[in-house]
């Protein structure tokens, strides 16, 4: 056996348990093992950071989605539930085919889409709920929605059942509003933006 072969065997043996440990230890079990206050702090920080990043990167789309979710929450939730199921199904399919020949390309893309779209839209849902709550106290600004939404996300972290219900509610609301904004992006949203025939122009 050459020294190079010895290095490759030792490296493969050392990396195999590390990879298995990283895959098995990071998951729902680790989250459930956290204490109530640890979950609350983690959810507050994650929601606040994701909200700042998403609303900072896509300012126009993010603010329009929050406004759409606040104006018609029932319609957004009705559209968001099937949309959320579709995105979750697509991401699950991508995760299942990761070990196949197609998974090296398609599976990674589908998983990345699910891991970016769902948390971003769920966070927007929390911001919309938080801004609606803040508006009751006279603070109808987006920054107030980010802060109050993050506080609500952290508060529900004290209970696992409440966390699941809040995430489903905020995810449905944000996903439905996001889909509605994307579908209505090509149309006119204000009467001032509508095309006026030449004969009717003043």
Buried (B, 14 or more C-beta within 10 A) or exposed (E): EEEEEEEEEEEEEEEEEEEEEEEEEEEEEEBEEEEEEEBBBBBBEBBBEBBBEBBEEBEEBBBBBBBBBBEBBEBBBEBBBEBBEEBEEBBEBBBEBBEEEEBEEBBBEBBEBBEEBBBBBBBBBBBBBBBBBBBEEEBEEBBBBBBBBBBBBBBBBBBBEEBEEBBBBBBBBBBBBBBBBEEEEEEEEEEEEEEEEEEEEE
